[in-house]
Amino acid sequence: MIMTHLQQIFEKLNLTEENGLFITSENKWANMFSNRVERLINDVIKPDAFFSIDNKPFILFFENVLNKSEKLKQIWNFNESPVIIILENDSVEIYNGFNFETDKDALQLFGKEENLNDFSYFELVTGNTWIKYQTDLKYSNRVDYHLLNNIKDARELLITNKLDVDLANSLIGKIIFIRYLIDRKVKLNFENNSRHWDNDDLCSLLIDKARVQAFFEYLKEKFNGDLFPIENEKINIIPDECFNILINLLQGNKLSTGQISLFNLYNFSIIPVEFISNVYELFIGQKKQEIEGAYYTPLFLVDYILTSTIDKKFLKDTQISFCRVLDPACGSGIFLVESLRKIIERYQDFNPEYASDIDLYKETLKELTLNNIYGIDKDKSAIEVAIFSIYLTLLDYQMPSDIETFHFPELLNQNFFVSDFFDTDATFNSKFKNLRFDFIVGNPPWKRGKGVEEKPKFIEYIAKRKRNEKFKIGQNKAEIAISNNEIAQAFTFRASDFCDDNTQCALIVTSKVLYNTNGKNYRQYLLENYFINKVFELAPVRKEVFEKVISDSSEGPAVVIFYKYANDKDTEQNIVEHITLKANRFFSLFKVFTIQRNDYKKVIQKQLKDYDYLWKVLVYGNYNDFNLLNRINETYSSLESFIEEKSFVKGQGIQNGADENPVNELIGMPFVHSRDINEFSIASDYQTKWTNKFAHRVRNKDLYKAPMLLIRKGLSNSFHKIAAISLINVVFKDSLTSVKVFKDEDIKYLKIINGLLSSDLFSYFVLHTGSSTGIEREQGFNEGMFSFPFLDIPLLNDIVTEIENEKEKIRSLILIDQEIIERICQLKSQLNNLIIDYLIPSKVERSVISYAMDITIPHIMRHKGYEKIFSALLFESKEIISYVELFLNRFNPIHKKRGLKLICEIKHSTQIVGVFFRLVEADKDISQITWTNAAANEFIQIASSLSIEKITDKLFIQKDIRGFEENGFYIIKPNEQKLWHEAIAHLDLQEFVNAILTTGKKSIVNV
């Protein structure tokens, strides 16, 4: 039983067994966590109780801890629980589980009893706790951050001291392995002296090269495997200073880089094996990493992919305890490590007495590995780290005494291969020929074919496959193709060589493959030849997903494609699940994702084949957006078509480079920088002249002759195009695009085009169709820009002319005239209204444009004050009233004929709003809309279930609570401004209409 004083803390925080509190000794939480977390809670951390949110031990509770200093270090190494509450002699201490302060030899103190309310149930589940403490909980305080930086510093020092890179990697790898054995309390029988080692023993060993050599040989013989092999003669030539660097690293001294090592605080029996993925990233180095396009995969993403594959298989096939997994670009092996964990734990579930015969169990561990886990990588260091990771995983599932007599299985060239996945003559091809893989998963490199090889093997492979398939391609069938020579695309196709009808693939690729205009042939082939089961889009959170990478250049957009080889079956009616992840505070702190319900969609595969731009619409839009865009595209000609029809000239400016194409006739002409182009005006005195005699690409020289519209390459902060008309001849570079007309009377068309490109409708259009906008960068490429519809609205010419005149007035003023600024704002508003009135008569269509401009784009671009979209709406707010009125106006004309009317009670709280619609007799004198303040405790149980339908331990879908009652229906959801927008109201209304037609309102249902 839990002690009385701690029970008082639970009552004060309103934590109960019903809402996530667990008493550790009662063991009601079995199988809630991974094997590692469960083992550590039971055997090492040993809290008296813990509070779980989303299957994560967020708060650990202790009463009267023995050896508190050591316990706090263990918790920091545990790296799972952000809040620690210790009750000691009736005194309460609240600690930050992620931040160990070395100067105090303790975790950071959040506060004492007076701070307890910050961690009450309601503060936790509504996120207020995490808002207040998010700075303290940042990643740079955590154990893995410090560990990786220490290893990085030591590695750089070893290399600086003339140590070969591979040798430096091997030395560090061996040191980590030895520390793991020490921290796991494995007896080492070196020099015929079987005993437990400590960190000082390891440091003493490193003083003597002969003993180091002998010890490495001992480990090789003991475990039947040489992890990070080092030839004996190489040990003798390692400079003494290098061993001193390792000793300083282990002893927690200041390294010569100036950074203090924390190795004396690390406990490798607690730190997860998964950090090896990050170590591998350090081992391959930044430069090589950028060349190869290989980056570590975040664990939450691995968890999601394996939950969607292996876990789903185990749930479906309840008698199966194994599955065969291939990672064709395995890197450090994180996918295979986590797959092996699931397979081992499945075996343990099926064989609860597995520990009764230790020798059989150890052999079974090896067999499970040899029969199920396979990896390929071109990089030798990657394969070494992957095998190392698998070996540590096998040790993780054994007691220290069992490890002493355990021999590693031979994995190199049996299960793991140093090879190019596209080498069809490599030995793994024959090895895999008779294997049936259940899953092919991984994160292949994203580089383009610009490596050292003149023609990379993946390009040869695609060309060969294209030749072989030509003979069996039917009429109108797409040919195999990849765009921009991107290797990740080739991986998606090569995987099918190792698939049967049941093999499922899940590969992480760059999001650009789904949106780039020149990738259409790739997508068509993919859609015709594979069943796309699910698309998991991470582009909107690209900067957070790969936050631990060394190089900023890897901050690219990622998407996971789940698919199966169709093997000539028809794919058109296949249903594709599409999920888009958006930023939220829980992910930035704990890598826990919450998906908004409107970001989860289903679409028929044929629609993606017929409407290529639908891929992009699915990211930020819904079917109302698709309908609007489809109507626009089918009704109006594009700018591209209009420009061709009028015989205007368009194109980018000069591109500099190595080629020496003469441009003598341009010398002396005024030169305009991209930065000189503002909205509707050019900020140049035309004194800068073009002086270069040569250029790489000259383009059509008519482009530099007035009159022309000059358009900047990028987008404004609101996704408008920035453009201005030049009435004099100018030269410019390729960061500007020119639309040139030949008659003065056609200048009006340039002004109309400028007005269209600077409109909210263009922002909306490029958000949902632009290949890179909101995906990779906030740019608008020419193909996206000129696919926008041309609307011949003469009044646009007049408004743009007025704006240009007002802009010219500003140029002549020393001080800004606020009246002119306001006048320009009014004119821009007129311009937007004119276009919307001309093109968008529907309220539904206007609402989706408003949502894009008021919610989506500010969120993507982090506009000043964008946080208000998550803010709570006030009591009797007009947004909620408008939401409710939409339902009343839709249903009441129908009910009026029956002598009834629909009324609504709005229950409002700061965190949650519920709207309860009820049918009453029409002649009753009852207000259509009534408001009541809902007390916090009225919604407290709802708060815990709202937004948390679990997909994995790190991923949840936000589901509103909605359903039917006998005489009405209700909707309950968080009080966030964006969730009550008119565009969302239209979606919710349509869902209820569909549900009424489907269910007949006979029972309470979730819609």
C-alpha positions, 0 to 999 in steps of 0.5 A: 500500500502507498504511504499516507502522505503520498496519498495526500499529494495525489488528492491535492493534484486530483490524480486517481487510478481512473485518470492515469495514476498507478501504484507501482507495487500493484502491477496494474500497469503491466505491458503498458510500456516497452520492455526496457522502460518496464524493466527499468521502472521495476528493477532500477528506478523503482518509484512508489507511483507514477502518473501516465499520460499517453502511455508515458510515465510523465511524473514519478513519485517517491517517498523517503528515497534512500541514496537520493543523489544516485536516484536522481542520476538514474532518473536523468539517464532514464530519459523518460519522465520530465517531472519527479516529485519526492516526499521526504520527511513531509517536505515536497521537492519537484524536480526536472527529470530531463536536466541534471545540474552538475554543479549541484550534483542533482536534478534541477529543482522546479520548486517545492510544495507551493508549486504543486498546483502547476502539476495538477491533473487539469493543468497537465492535460490542458497543456498549461504545465508544459507551456510554463516549463517548456524552456526547462524541458528543452532537448539540450538539457537531456542525457542523450544530447550531452552524451552525443556531444561528449562523443563528438568532441572526443572523436574530433580530438582523436582525429586532430591527433592524427588518428585515422577516422575509422580507427577513431570510430572503432576505439569509441565504439569499443569504449562504449561497449566496455562501459555497457558491460561495466554498467550492466555488472557483467563479470569480466574474466580478464587475466584469469581474474573474474570480477566486476569492473568499474570505470577506474579499471577501464581507465587503468587499462588504457594506460597500457597498450599491451593490456589494451591489445590483450583485452580486445582479443579477450572480448573477441574470443569471449563473445565470438565476435569482434565489434569494431575490429582493430588490427593488433599492430594498429593499437601500437601506433595509436599516439599516447595522447589519444588514450589520454583523451579517452581517459579524460572522456571516461573520468568526466574531465574537461576535454581540450575542446573546453567541454566537460565530459559527463561520462562519470554520470552516464549509466549505459545500463539505463541509457537506451540502445537507440542512441547508437543511431545518433552515434552513427551520424557522428561516425559518418561525419557531416561532410560524408552525411551530406554527400550520401544523404543519410540521416538518422531516423527519429525513434518516434517515427520508427515506432509509428512505422513498426506499430503500423506494420509488425504490431498490426501483423501480430494483432491480426495473426495471434498465433504468429511470433515472428516476422522477417524484416529487411531494411535496404538502407539500414544505417545504424540499424534502428528499424531492425533493433526495434523490430527485433525487440518486438519479435523477442517480446512476442516470443516471451509473451508466448513462452512465459517460462523462457527463463527456466532454460537459460541455454535454450533461451540464449540460442533462441535469441540468436535464432530469432535474430538470424531468421528475421532481421536483415540489413543492407548498407553501402557504408561499412561503418553503418553496418558495424554500428548496426551489428553492434546495436543488434548485439547490445539489444540481445544483451539487453534481454539477458541477466548479467550472469547470462551475458558472461557466457553468451556468444554473438551470432555471426551476422556479417554477410549472413544477415547484414551486407556491406553493399549497394542495394541496386547491385543486382549481382551482389551476394545478398540477391541470391541469399534473399531469393528464397526468403519471404519478407513480411516487411521492407522498411527504412529511411533510404538516402535522399541524395540525387545522382551526383556522387563520385560514380559517373553513373550510379547503380540506381540509375543503371537499375532504373534504366535496365528495369525500364527496358525489361518492362517495355515488352509487357507494358500495356497500352496507356500504362506508365513507364517506370521513372524517377525525377531529378535522379533522386535515389529515394524514389528508386528505392521504392521501386527496387524494393518490389524485387523482394516482395511477394503478394503479402510483403508490405513496404514502408519507406521514408522518402522526401516529400517532394516526390509527391508534389514536384511537377517533374515527378508526375511520371514517378507518381503515375507509375507508383499509383499504377503498380502499387497499392498505396495503403497510407501516406504519413506526411511530415512536411509541416513539421520538418524543422522539428522531426530531424532536430538532432541532425548535424547539418541544417541541410537535412532539415528536409520534408519527409513522408512515409509511404506504406505500400504493396506491390500490385503484381499486375492487379488493378489499383484504382479502387484502392483506398489511401489513408492520408495523415498530415502532422502539424506542429503542437507543443507536446511534440516539441517537448516530448515527441508526442504527436497529436493529429487534428481530426481534419488532417486524417483523410481517405481517398480513392487511388484513382483520384490521385491518378486523375488529379495529380494536384490532389496530393498537395491538397490533402496536406493543407486542405479537404474535399471543399478545397479540392472541389473549389480548385477543380472548379477553377481549373476546369472553368478558367484558362491559366496565366500560361495559356493566356500569355501564349495566346497573347504572344507575350514573352516570359522567362527568368533572367541571366544565370551566371556560371562557368560558361562564357556566353557573350552578352556584350549588348547588355553591358551598360544597361541598368541592373536591377536586383531581386531585392529592388522589386517591392509590391507594385514598385521598384526601389532602384535609382537605376545607377547600377549597370550591368558589367559582365561580358559573359554569362552561363545562360543568357535567355531571350534578350527581349525579356530585358526590354520594357515594358515588362512585369518583374516577378521575384522568385520567392513569396511574401510572408503571406504567400503573395507574389511580389512583382512590379512593372518596369517601363525602362529596359533593365537587366536582371538575374534568374531570381527574377522572372519577366513577362514582357509585352510588345505593345503599350496597350498591353501594359494593362494585362501586366497590371491585371497579372500583378493584381492576381499574383498579389491576391489572397486567392493566389496565396490560397491557390499556391498553398494547395497546389505549389510543389514546394510551398509549405513543403520544402521552402516558402517559394513559388516556382514558375510552373505553379505561378503560371498555372494560376487562372487568368481572370480578365477583370478590367477594374484590376488595372485601375486598382493596381494603377492607384496602388502604384501611384500611392507607392510612388508618393511614398518614394518621394517622401522622407517620412512615412505618411500613415494616410498613404499606408492606410490608403494602400491597405484599402486598395489591396482589400478592394483588389481582393474583394473584387477577385473573390466577388468575381470568382467565388460566389459560394459561402463554403468556398469563401470560408476555405479561402478565409481558413487558409489566410487566417489559420493555415498560412499564419501557422506555417509562417509563424506570423506575429501573433499566430498563436491566437489561432490556438487561443480560447474563444470568449463567452458569447463569441461571434465565432461560436455563434456563427458556427451554431447558426450554420447548423440552425439555418441548415436544419430549421427550414426542414423542421419548420414544416413539422412544427418543430425548431432546432435550438442550441445550448452552448456550454462554455469553458476556457478549455472546452466548448460543447454545443447541444442541439435539441428539437422542440415545438416551434411555438415554444418561446425558447431562445434559439441560442443560450449560453451557460458557463460550464465549470471546469470539473464538468468537463474534467473527464472529457478533457482526458479523452478528448483528442487522444485516440491512441495510434502508437505511444507517440501518436494520437488522433484528436477526435471531437466528441459528437453524437446523437441523442433522442431529440438532437445531437451534440459536438464537444471539442477544445476551445481553440479558435481554429476549431470553430472557424466557419470552414470547419463548421461547414465540414462538421455540418456535412458530416452530420448530414451524412450521418443522419442519412446513414444512421437514421439517428437511431442511436448515439454514434460517433461521426 
